[in-house]
Amino acid sequence: MAKNVSVVKDEVPATTEDYADRYAGEGTRVDSEHTITPQVRILQGGSPQVKKASVAYVDGAAPGMIYLSSYFKPLVPGDVGIVFQPCLFQAPWDVSTPKSENQLPAFVGRYDEPQPGWTKRRSDKGFVYYLTPEGNVANQVHLHVGLVHIDDQVLPYAIRFAGTGLFISKQFNGLIGSRLTETGKPAARFTFTYRMKVKSQVNSFGEWGQWSISADGKATAPHMDIGHELAIAFRERRATVEDAGDEAKGDDDGTM
């Protein structure tokens, strides 16, 4: 007498989203030299994205707008702003060629701390900087790495503060550090979101766009998990921030 044989079939996902969940995470873990986190930038008058003669020109770009590098819709009005979920903070030193009347600075490299052989100096505006043996200039910058919430997505980005922007960065750190959980514990950096808009800043050296930051809301549990994973990726050096590149040319008056 023949026996009944049961055949167990693999459960087949029913929708595209089911397939996405089924293969979640596959092929995403790569070494840091192959992973670059793009930057969010405020476009300034000297930014190549606003100059029609530049190869980096972006149609519709204007000073005071927010530029999301690598995103398919890169421009955001400065008065609208973006929602940002900070996850990690870094304070490296960016090395660039010196400014001159005839040439804008060019980015050379980024270091975690001042290197042997660098000479410490202080600018007439009160900022500490270093001169390298090659004649280049090292200025400290602040990098806030996190997630931009846009178009129902959360995308890893970094926001770079330099010059007088360091004061705004320090205020942002103070705001982040003051946040508490519902039980009164210090909140993790990626717990809350913030609205980042652009305001005009003016002094005797000129006018430029600078960040205006306010509390926005609380991240969802899934977004906290993503923020936590992003922070770990940077601590394990599986991710890095793109270099300053042309942004160094648009730094405000605080850098040398």
N, C-alpha and C positions, 0 to 999 in steps of 0.2 A: 504494500500500500504506500503510495507516494506521500511524503511529508510536505506539509505547507511550509514554505520558506518566506520569511518576512524580509523585505528589502527596505532598508532605511535610506532615504535620500537626504542629501544636504538641503537645508532650508535655503531657498532662493530669495534674495532680497526683491522686494516688490517695486521699489521706486529708485530713482537716481540718488536720492538722499540716503536711502538704505545702503546702496552700494558705497557711497561716500563714507558712511559710518563704518561699514564692514572693513574697509581698507584704511581707516583713519591712521595717520602717522607714518605709513609705509613710505620709505624713500626720503624722509624729511631730515633725518639726522646726518649732518655732514660736518666736516672740520671747519674751524673758524676761518681758514684762508679761503674758503669757498662760500662763506656766509657774510653778507654785508647788510647792515640795517641802514636804510636810507634816512635822510634828514628832512625835517620840516623847516622851511625857511621863510623869513619875511623878506619880500622883494624890496630892495632899496634902489635909489636912482642909478647906482653903479652896477646893479646886478645884470649879468649878461642876458637873462631871460626877458628883460624889458627893452633891450636894444635890438632893433630890427636888423641891423647889420651883423649881428652875432649869430654864429651857428647854433647857439643855445637858446635863441629867441623862441618864446612861446606866444602864440597868437592870443591877444587879449590881455597879456600880462601888463601890469602897471605897478609902480611903487606903492607900497602899503598893502599889497595882496599877500596871501599866504600861499606858498608853493610847496606842494607835496611831491618830492622827487620820486620818480618811478611809477606814480599812480596815473591811470589812464585819464582821469579828470584832475589835473594837477593844481588848478587855481581855485582858491576859496577867497571870497571878499573878506578883507580884514575886519570890517565891522560886524560880520556874521561870526567868524571865528570857527574853531574846531573844538571837539570834545576830546580831551586827552586823559588817559589813565596812566600815571607815572608808575614805573616798576623798578627802576634802578637809577642810581646817580653815580657819575664819575667826574673827576676833576683833573684831566690830563693837561699836558703842556703841548701846544701846537707851535711848531717851528715854521717860520716863513722867511722869505727873503725880505730885507728891509724896504719900507716905503720910501719913495722918492718923488720928486716933482714930475719926473718923466716916466715912471714905471710903477704900476701897482704891485703889491707883494704877491709872491707865488708860494703856494703851500709846499713844504719840504717833507715834514713828517710829524708824528705824534708820539709822545712819550708819557709814561705813567708818572714820572718824577724828573726833576732837574738832573742832568747828567754830569759826570765828572768833566771838568774843563770849562763848564759854562761859567760866565761871570755875571754876578747879580747886579742889577741896576734898578733905579726907581725913576719913573717918568715925572715930568713936571705936573702931571695930573694925579700923581700919587699911586700909580700902579707899579707893582713889582714886575720886572721882566728880566730875561737873561740874554746875554750875547754869547753865541757859540763861537768856537775857534774859527769856523768858516765865515764868520761875519753875518750870520743869520740871527733872527730874533725869535725868542721863545716867550710866548704869552700863555698864561693859564686860562683855560676855558672850562665851562661847566657843560656837561652833557646829561640831559634828562632823557633816559630811555624808557619808552612805554608803548602804549597802544593808542592809535587814533581811531575813534569810533566814527565811521563814515559809511553811508549807503548800506546800512545793516551789516557792516563788517567791522572787525577789529584788526588793524594792521600795525605791525611793529614799525616804529619810527623813533628817531632821536631828535631832540631840540637842543641846539647849541647856543649857549650864551657867552658873549665875549665883551671885553671893555666895560662900559657902564652897565651893560646887561647883567654883569655878575651880581650887582646889587639886587636886581629883580629875581635872579636865580636864588639868592640867599633868602629873600622874602618867601619865595615859593617853597623852599626847603622848610622854612619855619612854619608855613601853613600846613604842609604835609605832616610835619612832626607833631603838630598840635591836635591832630585828629584822633578820636578815640572810638573804640568799638562800643556796642550797646551796653556791655558789661563794665566799661570804664578802662579797658586795657588799651595800650598804644596800638593804633591800627597799622597794619602792614602798609607799605607804600602803595601797593596796587589795590587798596580797598575802595578808594574814592576816585571820582572823575572830576575834571576841571575844565572850565570854558576858557580857551585861549584866544583872545582878540588882539587886534593891533591898534596901538595909539601912537600919535605923533609926538616925538620928543625933540625939543629945540634947545640949543645953547649957542654960545658964541662961535662954535665950530660948524654949525649948520643944523639941518633937520633930517631926521631919519625915523623909521618905524621901529617901535619897540613893543614887547609883549605886555598885555594887560591880562591878569589872571584872576579868576574868581572860582569859588567852589561851585560844582555843578550837581552832583548826585553821588549815589553809591553804585559801584559795579555789581553786576549780577554774579552769582556763584560760579557759573562757567567762565565768565570773563576774569574773575579772580584767579581761577586755575590757570588760564592762559597767561595772565600776568606773572604768576609764580613761576611757570615754566620758562618764560622769557628771562626773568631775573636769574634763574639757575643757569641758563644757557650762557649768559654773559659771565657769571662767576666761574664757570667751567671753561671759559674762553672758547666756546663753540660758536660764538657770534661776536661781531665787531661792528663799529659804526663807520660809515663811509667817511673818508677824509674831508677836510674843509674845502679843498679844491677852490673853485671860484668864490666860495663864500668868504674866504679870507680877504678877498678884494673889496668886499662890501662891509667889513667890520666898521663899527662906529668909532668915535673919537678916542675911546679908552685904550686901544691897543697901540703898540709902537710900530 
